[in-house]
Amino acid sequence: YRYNNKEKSVFAKLEYYNLTGSIKDRVAFYIINNAIERGNLKDGMPIIEATSGNTGISLSALGARYKHPVYIFMPDWASAERVKLMQGYGANVILISKEEGGFIQCVKEAKKMADEKTDF
């Protein structure tokens, strides 16, 4: 296009081409792919995450793609749509209330489960 009589270009990044339409898809893909390549994430091992949103959705979709069980710990005040999306991908969503410790408790519970169910 032209602006002030000068040729200009417009570059766009289309996140809707990502697996779930989120920028977090690329981050989640890198984490999962890297763990698989290094041998840290073996067949059937769970993906465990404390999240309040998009990263959990991305990890849930990738878990379905790579056939890994997914456990998502998130605050119970997260939107029902996010929970349903993750569950739609097959994730087990564990909701933690503010009274139970909120997001800090989500992190603790995810770490505890990772210690019990994984070897790294």
N, CA, C and O of each residue as an XYZ file, in Angstrom:
480
protein
N       0.842     -1.156      0.000
C       0.000      0.000      0.000
C       0.894      1.227      0.000
O       2.109      1.128      0.170
N       0.283      2.370     -0.191
C       1.039      3.621     -0.196
C       0.569      4.502      0.970
O      -0.622      4.610      1.261
N       1.541      5.113      1.610
C       1.252      6.050      2.685
C       2.211      7.218      2.539
O       3.424      7.020      2.485
N       1.692      8.405      2.474
C       2.510      9.607      2.250
C       3.414      9.443      1.030
O       4.584      9.824      1.044
N       2.844      8.870     -0.011
C       3.558      8.648     -1.276
C       4.750      7.710     -1.149
O       5.670      7.773     -1.964
N       4.751      6.846     -0.148
C       5.819      5.852      0.014
C       5.192      4.470      0.028
O       4.115      4.268      0.591
N       5.880      3.519     -0.598
C       5.431      2.128     -0.577
C       5.636      1.557      0.828
O       6.710      1.707      1.409
N       4.636      0.921      1.357
C       4.692      0.306      2.688
C       4.203     -1.130      2.598
O       3.500     -1.502      1.658
N       4.578     -1.922      3.576
C       4.116     -3.311      3.671
C       3.444     -3.520      5.019
O       3.756     -2.850      6.003
N       2.529     -4.453      5.037
C       1.870     -4.843      6.275
C       2.135     -6.325      6.482
O       1.931     -7.132      5.576
N       2.585     -6.673      7.663
C       2.815     -8.067      8.021
C       1.853     -8.422      9.144
O       1.654     -7.644     10.076
N       1.268     -9.588      9.046
C       0.302    -10.014     10.053
C       0.637    -11.414     10.539
O       1.101    -12.262      9.778
N       0.396    -11.630     11.794
C       0.571    -12.950     12.387
C      -0.829    -13.464     12.706
O      -1.546    -12.871     13.512
N      -1.210    -14.562     12.074
C      -2.568    -15.072     12.202
C      -2.606    -16.220     13.198
O      -2.364    -17.375     12.845
N      -2.911    -15.888     14.438
C      -2.925    -16.897     15.490
C      -4.021    -17.932     15.281
O      -3.931    -19.036     15.819
N      -5.052    -17.603     14.513
C      -6.129    -18.573     14.327
C      -5.684    -19.780     13.517
O      -6.426    -20.757     13.419
N      -4.489    -19.734     12.934
C      -3.940    -20.919     12.272
C      -3.354    -21.911     13.287
O      -3.096    -23.066     12.947
N      -3.148    -21.470     14.507
C      -2.627    -22.358     15.542
C      -3.680    -23.399     15.928
O      -4.870    -23.217     15.672
N      -3.232    -24.480     16.540
C      -4.094    -25.613     16.875
C      -5.398    -25.204     17.562
O      -6.477    -25.618     17.140
N      -5.302    -24.399     18.612
C      -6.519    -23.963     19.311
C      -6.802    -22.483     19.090
O      -7.702    -21.922     19.715
N      -6.042    -21.851     18.210
C      -6.250    -20.438     17.919
C      -5.577    -19.499     18.896
O      -5.884    -18.308     18.916
N      -4.671    -20.006     19.700
C      -4.014    -19.206     20.734
C      -2.513    -19.130     20.487
O      -1.905    -20.071     19.975
N      -1.929    -18.002     20.856
C      -0.477    -17.862     20.783
C       0.206    -18.886     21.701
O       1.352    -19.267     21.462
N      -0.491    -19.323     22.736
C       0.068    -20.302     23.674
C       0.296    -21.661     23.024
O       1.051    -22.477     23.554
N      -0.342    -21.916     21.888
C      -0.151    -23.195     21.196
C       1.310    -23.422     20.837
O       1.821    -24.536     20.956
N       1.975    -22.366     20.400
C       3.377    -22.524     20.004
C       4.266    -22.830     21.202
O       5.172    -23.659     21.115
N       4.009    -22.165     22.307
C       4.772    -22.422     23.530
C       4.541    -23.855     23.995
O       5.489    -24.581     24.295
N       3.278    -24.255     24.053
C       2.940    -25.609     24.507
C       3.526    -26.661     23.571
O       4.047    -27.678     24.028
N       3.445    -26.418     22.263
C       4.006    -27.366     21.300
C       5.507    -27.516     21.515
O       6.020    -28.635     21.511
N       6.215    -26.410     21.701
C       7.657    -26.468     21.923
C       7.964    -27.269     23.188
O       8.848    -28.126     23.170
N       7.260    -27.010     24.268
C       7.504    -27.715     25.531
C       7.278    -29.216     25.354
O       8.128    -30.021     25.735
N       6.138    -29.593     24.780
C       5.801    -31.011     24.621
C       6.737    -31.680     23.629
O       7.258    -32.761     23.904
N       6.958    -31.055     22.483
C       7.833    -31.639     21.470
C       9.258    -31.807     21.999
O       9.892    -32.834     21.758
N       9.754    -30.816     22.706
C      11.095    -30.879     23.286
C      11.183    -32.002     24.321
O      12.171    -32.735     24.357
N      10.158    -32.138     25.158
C      10.148    -33.201     26.171
C      10.120    -34.580     25.518
O      10.766    -35.509     26.002
N       9.375    -34.717     24.424
C       9.328    -35.996     23.706
C      10.682    -36.297     23.074
O      11.194    -37.409     23.201
N      11.263    -35.306     22.391
C      12.558    -35.504     21.730
C      13.661    -35.857     22.721
O      14.532    -36.667     22.406
N      13.639    -35.267     23.905
C      14.664    -35.539     24.918
C      14.408    -36.838     25.677
O      15.261    -37.299     26.435
N      13.237    -37.420     25.473
C      12.900    -38.650     26.173
C      12.327    -38.429     27.557
O      12.148    -39.381     28.315
N      12.038    -37.179     27.894
C      11.457    -36.883     29.205
C       9.971    -37.206     29.268
O       9.453    -37.566     30.325
N       9.290    -37.078     28.142
C       7.864    -37.395     28.071
C       7.715    -38.645     27.220
O       7.779    -38.608     25.991
N       7.513    -39.745     27.918
C       7.420    -41.042     27.246
C       5.959    -41.399     26.994
O       5.055    -40.806     27.584
N       5.736    -42.369     26.118
C       4.381    -42.803     25.785
C       3.563    -43.062     27.046
O       4.004    -43.770     27.951
N       2.390    -42.489     27.092
C       1.464    -42.728     28.192
C       1.682    -41.890     29.436
O       0.838    -41.880     30.332
N       2.816    -41.178     29.504
C       3.054    -40.337     30.683
C       2.084    -39.162     30.687
O       1.709    -38.663     29.626
N       1.678    -38.720     31.868
C       0.727    -37.610     31.929
C       1.386    -36.256     31.700
O       2.570    -36.055     31.972
N       0.587    -35.351     31.198
C       0.947    -33.937     31.129
C       0.179    -33.280     32.268
O      -1.045    -33.388     32.343
N       0.901    -32.601     33.154
C       0.297    -32.024     34.359
C       0.627    -30.538     34.383
O       1.784    -30.150     34.225
N      -0.396    -29.707     34.584
C      -0.189    -28.262     34.513
C      -1.109    -27.532     35.476
O      -2.267    -27.907     35.657
N      -0.578    -26.490     36.090
C      -1.391    -25.536     36.839
C      -1.553    -24.323     35.932
O      -0.563    -23.750     35.478
N      -2.776    -23.935     35.670
C      -3.021    -22.852     34.716
C      -4.344    -22.180     35.020
O      -5.163    -22.693     35.783
N      -4.533    -21.037     34.418
C      -5.843    -20.396     34.502
C      -6.435    -20.203     33.115
O      -7.455    -19.531     32.959
N      -5.790    -20.798     32.096
C      -6.374    -20.568     30.795
C      -5.735    -21.173     29.579
O      -5.681    -22.394     29.432
N      -5.242    -20.307     28.692
C      -4.869    -20.711     27.343
C      -3.777    -21.770     27.268
O      -3.834    -22.639     26.398
N      -2.795    -21.724     28.143
C      -1.757    -22.756     28.110
C      -2.364    -24.117     28.409
O      -1.996    -25.112     27.785
N      -3.275    -24.167     29.345
C      -3.958    -25.420     29.661
C      -4.778    -25.943     28.502
O      -4.823    -27.150     28.266
N      -5.428    -25.045     27.776
C      -6.192    -25.454     26.596
C      -5.249    -26.043     25.556
O      -5.534    -27.091     24.977
N      -4.133    -25.374     25.319
C      -3.153    -25.854     24.343
C      -2.574    -27.202     24.748
O      -2.459    -28.102     23.916
N      -2.210    -27.350     26.015
C      -1.658    -28.621     26.482
C      -2.699    -29.732     26.413
O      -2.361    -30.882     26.133
N      -3.953    -29.398     26.664
C      -5.023    -30.394     26.556
C      -5.157    -30.893     25.122
O      -5.299    -32.094     24.890
N      -5.112    -29.982     24.171
C      -5.208    -30.364     22.757
C      -4.015    -31.207     22.336
O      -4.172    -32.197     21.621
N      -2.828    -30.821     22.773
C      -1.628    -31.592     22.427
C      -1.628    -32.951     23.111
O      -1.172    -33.936     22.530
N      -2.132    -33.015     24.330
C      -2.253    -34.302     25.010
C      -3.141    -35.247     24.222
O      -2.834    -36.431     24.084
N      -4.248    -34.717     23.704
C      -5.142    -35.535     22.872
C      -4.425    -35.975     21.602
O      -4.541    -37.127     21.184
N      -3.690    -35.063     20.995
C      -2.972    -35.360     19.751
C      -1.921    -36.454     19.948
O      -1.802    -37.364     19.128
N      -1.168    -36.358     21.032
C      -0.077    -37.305     21.287
C      -0.485    -38.458     22.197
O       0.348    -39.289     22.559
N      -1.757    -38.512     22.564
C      -2.311    -39.603     23.380
C      -1.682    -39.692     24.776
O      -1.327    -40.772     25.249
N      -1.556    -38.534     25.415
C      -1.090    -38.464     26.800
C      -2.255    -38.005     27.668
O      -2.975    -37.082     27.289
N      -2.452    -38.631     28.826
C      -3.469    -38.100     29.732
C      -3.042    -36.710     30.207
O      -1.855    -36.452     30.405
N      -4.003    -35.835     30.385
C      -3.707    -34.463     30.800
C      -4.478    -34.150     32.078
O      -5.674    -34.422     32.182
N      -3.773    -33.578     33.040
C      -4.365    -33.146     34.305
C      -4.115    -31.650     34.439
O      -2.972    -31.195     34.459
N      -5.187    -30.908     34.529
C      -5.101    -29.458     34.633
C      -5.653    -29.036     35.989
O      -6.798    -29.337     36.326
N      -4.831    -28.339     36.760
C      -5.261    -27.770     38.035
C      -5.493    -26.285     37.794
O      -4.606    -25.570     37.325
N      -6.688    -25.837     38.120
C      -6.971    -24.423     37.894
C      -7.942    -23.884     38.935
O      -8.721    -24.636     39.522
N      -7.887    -22.562     39.160
C      -8.810    -21.956     40.116
C     -10.249    -22.123     39.659
O     -10.537    -22.083     38.463
N     -11.142    -22.307     40.604
C     -12.542    -22.538     40.243
C     -13.239    -21.293     39.705
O     -14.387    -21.372     39.270
N     -12.572    -20.158     39.727
C     -13.171    -18.951     39.172
C     -12.851    -18.776     37.684
O     -13.277    -17.795     37.074
N     -12.115    -19.702     37.103
C     -11.861    -19.655     35.658
C     -13.178    -19.865     34.914
O     -14.107    -20.477     35.442
N     -13.248    -19.363     33.710
C     -14.515    -19.430     32.971
C     -14.913    -20.872     32.649
O     -14.070    -21.735     32.404
N     -16.211    -21.095     32.658
C     -16.746    -22.425     32.336
C     -16.362    -22.836     30.920
O     -16.172    -24.022     30.650
N     -16.247    -21.865     30.013
C     -15.870    -22.168     28.629
C     -14.469    -22.774     28.556
O     -14.234    -23.719     27.803
N     -13.550    -22.231     29.334
C     -12.179    -22.772     29.345
C     -12.176    -24.208     29.866
O     -11.525    -25.088     29.304
N     -12.908    -24.422     30.938
C     -12.989    -25.767     31.519
C     -13.573    -26.736     30.500
O     -13.041    -27.829     30.311
N     -14.655    -26.349     29.847
C     -15.302    -27.220     28.858
C     -14.398    -27.501     27.664
O     -14.391    -28.617     27.145
N     -13.635    -26.502     27.223
C     -12.695    -26.723     26.118
C     -11.664    -27.782     26.492
O     -11.405    -28.708     25.723
N     -11.080    -27.637     27.676
C     -10.069    -28.597     28.121
C     -10.673    -29.990     28.259
O     -10.088    -30.977     27.813
N     -11.833    -30.059     28.870
C     -12.504    -31.353     29.012
C     -12.873    -31.928     27.647
O     -12.841    -33.143     27.454
N     -13.219    -31.071     26.714
C     -13.533    -31.516     25.364
C     -12.354    -32.186     24.681
O     -12.532    -33.077     23.850
N     -11.153    -31.757     25.034
C      -9.936    -32.393     24.517
C      -9.552    -33.624     25.334
O      -8.569    -34.297     25.024
N     -10.329    -33.916     26.377
C     -10.076    -35.108     27.177
C      -9.308    -34.871     28.458
O      -8.972    -35.825     29.160
N      -9.021    -33.618     28.779
C      -8.261    -33.320     29.994
C      -9.103    -33.542     31.241
O     -10.320    -33.356     31.233
N      -8.433    -33.940     32.301
C      -9.032    -34.023     33.631
C      -8.786    -32.674     34.299
O      -7.640    -32.329     34.590
N      -9.834    -31.920     34.542
C      -9.698    -30.585     35.123
C     -10.057    -30.655     36.599
O     -11.159    -31.062     36.969
N      -9.106    -30.250     37.434
C      -9.301    -30.240     38.879
C      -9.395    -28.779     39.307
O      -8.432    -28.024     39.169
N     -10.547    -28.385     39.825
C     -10.773    -27.001     40.222
C     -10.471    -26.817     41.707
O     -10.869    -27.632     42.540
N      -9.769    -25.747     42.020
C      -9.377    -25.432     43.397
C      -9.989    -24.075     43.758
O      -9.810    -23.093     43.037
N     -10.701    -24.031     44.863
C     -11.346    -22.781     45.282
C     -10.345    -21.850     45.968
O      -9.247    -22.257     46.350
N     -10.754    -20.600     46.110
C      -9.939    -19.620     46.825
C      -9.712    -20.085     48.260
O      -8.620    -19.941     48.808
N     -10.766    -20.650     48.860
C     -10.673    -21.127     50.242
C      -9.685    -22.285     50.380
O      -9.070    -22.457     51.432
N      -9.535    -23.062     49.337
C      -8.592    -24.192     49.345
C      -7.163    -23.757     49.017
O      -6.233    -24.559     49.097
N      -6.994    -22.492     48.648
C      -5.657    -21.990     48.362
C      -5.487    -21.379     46.988
O      -4.407    -20.887     46.661
N      -6.535    -21.401     46.175
C      -6.488    -20.744     44.871
C      -5.357    -21.225     43.982
O      -5.002    -22.403     43.982
N      -4.797    -20.288     43.223
C      -3.786    -20.667     42.236
C      -2.520    -21.231     42.882
O      -1.892    -22.134     42.329
N      -2.150    -20.714     44.030
C      -0.960    -21.237     44.720
C      -1.152    -22.714     45.043
O      -0.224    -23.509     44.897
N      -2.351    -23.080     45.480
C      -2.631    -24.495     45.762
C      -2.662    -25.308     44.471
O      -2.275    -26.477     44.472
N      -3.111    -24.712     43.381
C      -3.085    -25.405     42.082
C      -1.658    -25.821     41.741
O      -1.411    -26.949     41.314
N      -0.730    -24.898     41.934
C       0.681    -25.189     41.648
C       1.181    -26.309     42.556
O       1.862    -27.226     42.096
N       0.848    -26.237     43.832
C       1.278    -27.277     44.781
C       0.711    -28.645     44.411
O       1.420    -29.651     44.450
N      -0.568    -28.676     44.053
C      -1.207    -29.952     43.695
C      -0.629    -30.514     42.397
O      -0.439    -31.725     42.277
N      -0.351    -29.650     41.435
C       0.250    -30.110     40.182
C       1.639    -30.684     40.444
O       1.997    -31.724     39.890
N       2.414    -30.016     41.279
C       3.760    -30.505     41.620
C       3.670    -31.845     42.338
O       4.434    -32.763     42.043
N       2.741    -31.959     43.277
C       2.561    -33.211     44.016
C       2.209    -34.353     43.064
O       2.780    -35.439     43.160
N       1.277    -34.113     42.151
C       0.895    -35.154     41.201
C       2.063    -35.505     40.283
O       2.290    -36.677     39.984
N       2.795    -34.503     39.843
C       3.952    -34.762     38.977
C       4.978    -35.622     39.698
O       5.560    -36.529     39.103
N       5.202    -35.344     40.972
C       6.144    -36.152     41.756
C       5.670    -37.600     41.876
O       6.482    -38.525     41.875
N       4.362    -37.791     41.979
C       3.800    -39.137     42.140
C       3.703    -39.907     40.824
O       3.885    -41.124     40.811
N       3.420    -39.221     39.723
C       3.115    -39.901     38.465
C       4.232    -39.869     37.423
O       4.121    -40.530     36.390
N       5.293    -39.125     37.668
C       6.376    -39.030     36.682
C       7.710    -39.313     37.348
O       7.819    -39.392     38.572
N       8.724    -39.462     36.498
C      10.056    -39.739     37.047
C      11.062    -38.650     36.695
O      12.267    -38.896     36.664
N      10.567    -37.457     36.432
C      11.498    -36.334     36.228
C      10.959    -35.089     36.875
O      11.595    -34.037     36.815
